Amino acid sequence: MDPRPSPSSRRPRPPVSRLDRMERRLETTEIRLERLQNTLDGVARATGVSIGGPCNRCGRSHVLIEGGRIVCPECRFSQSV
């Protein structure tokens, strides 16, 4: 029997407190993201704008659809529907 520790037992494990902090940050981020999505949906409804999928040109924003036009608020690409 080899007295040396196996390679997997030699790997340091992150402290539990670090994992706990990361989990809390993830949960907080998920809650914020849901709130922002709900707010954005409400603003879109109130202003008569629809929110489409990701912009095909830049991919950094969802497109907005209003008055027969599709517009990306990030790269300003615009086209008629």
Backbone as ProteinMPNN parsed JSONL, in Angstrom:
{"seq_chain_A": "MDPRPSPSSRRPRPPVSRLDRMERRLETTEIRLERLQNTLDGVARATGVSIGGPCNRCGRSHVLIEGGRIVCPECRFSQSV", "coords_chain_A": {"N_chain_A": [[0.839, -1.175, 0.0], [0.545, 2.194, -0.864], [1.747, 4.944, 0.91], [1.496, 7.584, 0.179], [-0.626, 10.43, -0.421], [-3.511, 10.341, -2.545], [-3.742, 11.881, -5.836], [-6.141, 13.361, -6.074], [-6.821, 13.918, -3.43], [-4.952, 15.74, -2.715], [-5.553, 18.154, -3.844], [-6.315, 21.486, -3.156], [-9.191, 22.587, -1.45], [-11.683, 25.055, -1.982], [-12.398, 27.455, 0.56], [-15.293, 27.018, 2.61], [-16.683, 29.326, 3.254], [-16.063, 31.041, 1.154], [-17.356, 29.786, -0.985], [-19.952, 29.992, -0.04], [-20.27, 32.783, -0.123], [-20.094, 33.218, -2.878], [-22.339, 31.813, -3.742], [-24.389, 33.295, -2.536], [-23.999, 35.738, -3.873], [-24.648, 34.947, -6.489], [-27.355, 34.22, -6.18], [-28.399, 36.734, -5.44], [-27.847, 38.174, -7.766], [-29.453, 36.792, -9.606], [-32.0, 37.412, -8.602], [-31.997, 40.213, -8.91], [-31.794, 40.355, -11.712], [-34.231, 39.189, -12.501], [-36.018, 41.096, -11.436], [-35.272, 43.361, -12.95], [-35.983, 42.443, -15.514], [-38.767, 42.162, -15.22], [-39.417, 44.866, -14.753], [-38.542, 46.051, -17.142], [-40.275, 44.761, -18.961], [-42.704, 45.873, -18.074], [-42.301, 48.632, -18.606], [-42.058, 48.504, -21.374], [-44.656, 47.602, -22.086], [-46.174, 49.789, -21.171], [-45.335, 51.818, -22.855], [-45.913, 50.952, -25.37], [-44.097, 49.467, -26.811], [-42.497, 46.6, -28.158], [-40.444, 43.886, -27.096], [-37.944, 42.241, -28.708], [-35.939, 39.476, -29.859], [-32.373, 38.77, -29.416], [-30.126, 41.127, -30.927], [-29.278, 40.672, -34.275], [-27.093, 41.755, -35.461], [-25.19, 42.944, -33.566], [-25.541, 41.526, -31.174], [-25.499, 42.344, -28.52], [-27.687, 43.352, -27.273], [-31.241, 43.202, -26.808], [-33.618, 43.563, -29.44], [-35.828, 46.336, -30.1], [-39.224, 46.754, -30.914], [-41.24, 48.855, -32.659], [-43.757, 50.827, -34.076], [-43.628, 49.618, -36.64], [-40.917, 49.242, -37.054], [-37.774, 47.722, -36.39], [-35.388, 48.088, -33.966], [-32.12, 48.263, -32.687], [-31.099, 49.104, -29.528], [-28.464, 49.262, -28.78], [-26.453, 49.085, -30.933], [-27.735, 50.624, -32.743], [-28.764, 49.65, -35.11], [-31.27, 49.449, -37.571], [-34.319, 48.455, -39.041], [-37.131, 47.931, -41.231], [-40.175, 46.226, -40.362]], "CA_chain_A": [[0.0, 0.0, 0.0], [1.326, 3.414, -1.016], [1.334, 5.895, 1.944], [1.294, 8.94, -0.359], [-2.035, 10.747, -0.694], [-3.886, 10.298, -3.961], [-3.731, 13.23, -6.416], [-7.382, 14.097, -5.812], [-6.874, 14.373, -2.035], [-3.984, 16.815, -2.542], [-6.08, 19.415, -4.362], [-6.924, 22.315, -2.106], [-10.602, 22.903, -1.623], [-11.956, 26.434, -1.582], [-13.059, 27.531, 1.866], [-16.752, 27.016, 2.532], [-17.169, 30.7, 3.301], [-15.949, 31.592, -0.203], [-18.451, 29.202, -1.756], [-21.184, 30.608, 0.458], [-20.34, 34.15, -0.664], [-20.385, 33.127, -4.304], [-23.734, 31.388, -3.882], [-25.227, 34.461, -2.195], [-23.893, 36.694, -4.983], [-25.404, 34.404, -7.609], [-28.778, 34.359, -5.857], [-28.709, 38.159, -5.503], [-27.827, 38.55, -9.174], [-30.646, 36.222, -10.23], [-33.156, 38.2, -8.146], [-31.91, 41.507, -9.597], [-32.082, 40.145, -13.127], [-35.672, 38.987, -12.628], [-36.645, 42.402, -11.202], [-35.027, 44.198, -14.118], [-36.791, 41.925, -16.617], [-40.153, 42.552, -14.951], [-39.511, 46.307, -14.947], [-38.423, 46.3, -18.572], [-41.535, 44.331, -19.567], [-43.714, 46.864, -17.72], [-42.03, 49.856, -19.353], [-42.392, 48.22, -22.776], [-46.121, 47.6, -22.198], [-46.685, 51.142, -20.945], [-44.963, 52.706, -23.961], [-46.312, 50.37, -26.642], [-42.93, 48.891, -27.481], [-42.295, 45.172, -27.924], [-39.044, 43.497, -26.971], [-37.67, 41.078, -29.532], [-34.781, 38.66, -29.516], [-31.071, 39.438, -29.49], [-29.785, 41.78, -32.185], [-28.491, 39.815, -35.17], [-25.878, 42.446, -35.886], [-24.176, 43.071, -32.502], [-25.761, 40.515, -30.137], [-25.296, 42.895, -27.182], [-28.937, 43.855, -26.748], [-32.454, 42.742, -27.476], [-34.148, 44.622, -30.29], [-37.108, 46.922, -29.746], [-40.105, 46.803, -32.073], [-42.214, 49.93, -32.47], [-44.144, 51.554, -35.282], [-43.196, 48.949, -37.862], [-39.455, 49.21, -37.153], [-36.973, 46.973, -35.413], [-34.217, 48.922, -33.662], [-31.24, 47.812, -31.604], [-30.692, 50.266, -28.752], [-27.015, 49.257, -28.553], [-25.686, 49.445, -32.131], [-28.605, 51.511, -33.518], [-29.229, 49.046, -36.352], [-32.704, 49.637, -37.717], [-34.912, 47.967, -40.286], [-38.592, 47.855, -41.15], [-40.663, 44.877, -40.059]], "C_chain_A": [[0.881, 1.234, 0.0], [0.858, 4.441, 0.012], [1.09, 7.309, 1.421], [-0.193, 9.199, -0.614], [-2.308, 10.696, -2.196], [-3.904, 11.726, -4.511], [-5.003, 14.024, -6.105], [-7.45, 14.611, -4.378], [-5.89, 15.512, -1.786], [-4.49, 18.155, -3.055], [-6.694, 20.23, -3.234], [-8.382, 22.599, -2.442], [-10.826, 24.35, -1.223], [-12.662, 26.451, -0.23], [-14.574, 27.608, 1.686], [-17.284, 28.445, 2.507], [-17.091, 31.359, 1.931], [-17.078, 31.058, -1.083], [-19.789, 29.796, -1.324], [-21.363, 32.02, -0.095], [-20.7, 34.129, -2.144], [-21.84, 32.723, -4.546], [-24.687, 32.538, -3.574], [-25.199, 35.504, -3.307], [-24.696, 36.227, -6.185], [-26.9, 34.551, -7.372], [-29.219, 35.82, -5.943], [-28.776, 38.628, -6.95], [-29.054, 38.015, -9.899], [-31.9, 37.011, -9.851], [-33.161, 39.554, -8.844], [-32.275, 41.391, -11.066], [-33.581, 39.952, -13.36], [-36.422, 40.305, -12.425], [-36.484, 43.318, -12.409], [-35.864, 43.752, -15.316], [-38.253, 42.31, -16.434], [-40.364, 44.048, -15.177], [-39.463, 46.661, -16.424], [-39.697, 45.899, -19.312], [-42.644, 45.344, -19.293], [-43.535, 48.166, -18.48], [-42.394, 49.655, -20.829], [-43.904, 48.235, -22.985], [-46.678, 49.016, -22.099], [-46.397, 52.074, -22.114], [-45.339, 52.149, -25.324], [-45.17, 49.803, -27.463], [-42.888, 47.397, -27.166], [-40.801, 44.896, -27.857], [-38.856, 42.211, -27.758], [-36.485, 40.29, -29.014], [-33.491, 39.451, -29.601], [-30.831, 40.029, -30.884], [-28.904, 40.847, -33.019], [-27.176, 40.457, -35.575], [-24.823, 42.468, -34.772], [-24.319, 42.025, -31.398], [-25.639, 41.031, -28.715], [-26.564, 43.422, -26.542], [-30.088, 43.139, -27.431], [-32.965, 43.894, -28.326], [-35.495, 45.097, -29.758], [-37.932, 47.035, -31.025], [-41.186, 47.834, -31.786], [-42.485, 50.593, -33.81], [-43.642, 50.931, -36.572], [-41.697, 48.901, -38.069], [-38.856, 48.358, -36.051], [-35.705, 47.784, -35.213], [-33.423, 48.279, -32.528], [-30.792, 49.042, -30.822], [-29.179, 50.35, -28.521], [-26.246, 49.733, -29.785], [-26.474, 50.348, -33.081], [-29.009, 50.946, -34.877], [-30.738, 49.151, -36.401], [-33.155, 49.064, -39.05], [-36.416, 47.917, -40.118], [-38.996, 46.4, -40.963], [-41.15, 44.212, -41.291]], "O_chain_A": [[1.844, 1.322, 0.762], [-0.321, 4.794, 0.009], [0.538, 8.145, 2.136], [-0.931, 8.284, -0.982], [-1.427, 10.979, -3.008], [-4.062, 12.679, -3.749], [-4.938, 15.236, -5.896], [-8.075, 15.642, -4.128], [-5.975, 16.183, -0.758], [-3.912, 19.193, -2.734], [-7.496, 19.72, -2.452], [-8.734, 22.823, -3.6], [-10.243, 24.829, -0.25], [-13.441, 25.549, 0.077], [-15.066, 28.194, 0.721], [-18.249, 28.73, 1.797], [-17.962, 32.154, 1.579], [-17.683, 31.813, -1.844], [-20.654, 30.066, -2.158], [-22.463, 32.408, -0.487], [-21.514, 34.929, -2.604], [-22.488, 33.238, -5.457], [-25.679, 32.731, -4.277], [-26.228, 36.085, -3.65], [-25.361, 37.035, -6.834], [-27.633, 34.963, -8.271], [-30.296, 36.111, -6.463], [-29.666, 39.396, -7.315], [-29.637, 38.719, -10.724], [-32.763, 37.247, -10.696], [-34.205, 40.001, -9.321], [-32.988, 42.239, -11.602], [-34.135, 40.495, -14.316], [-37.361, 40.599, -13.163], [-37.437, 43.97, -12.837], [-36.393, 44.587, -16.05], [-38.907, 42.735, -17.386], [-41.385, 44.45, -15.735], [-40.254, 47.476, -16.9], [-40.15, 46.624, -20.197], [-43.441, 45.642, -20.183], [-44.513, 48.747, -18.951], [-42.973, 50.544, -21.454], [-44.386, 48.817, -23.956], [-47.561, 49.391, -22.869], [-47.143, 53.027, -22.339], [-45.107, 52.806, -26.339], [-45.278, 49.678, -28.682], [-43.204, 46.979, -26.051], [-39.998, 45.588, -28.484], [-39.529, 41.213, -27.504], [-36.086, 40.432, -27.858], [-33.509, 40.66, -29.832], [-31.287, 39.482, -31.889], [-27.914, 40.305, -32.528], [-26.247, 39.764, -35.988], [-23.684, 42.058, -34.997], [-23.333, 41.671, -30.752], [-25.673, 40.234, -27.777], [-26.539, 43.888, -25.403], [-29.925, 42.546, -28.498], [-32.775, 45.061, -27.982], [-36.205, 44.367, -29.066], [-37.406, 47.37, -32.086], [-41.943, 47.72, -30.822], [-41.567, 50.883, -34.576], [-43.27, 51.647, -37.502], [-41.242, 48.553, -39.158], [-39.37, 48.291, -34.934], [-35.025, 48.129, -36.179], [-33.99, 47.813, -31.54], [-30.167, 49.935, -31.393], [-28.672, 51.395, -28.111], [-25.468, 50.683, -29.696], [-25.947, 50.787, -34.103], [-29.539, 51.677, -35.714], [-31.412, 48.964, -35.388], [-32.457, 49.175, -40.058], [-36.921, 47.865, -38.997], [-38.277, 45.476, -41.343], [-41.601, 43.068, -41.239]]}, "name": "protein", "num_of_chains": 1, "seq": "MDPRPSPSSRRPRPPVSRLDRMERRLETTEIRLERLQNTLDGVARATGVSIGGPCNRCGRSHVLIEGGRIVCPECRFSQSV"}
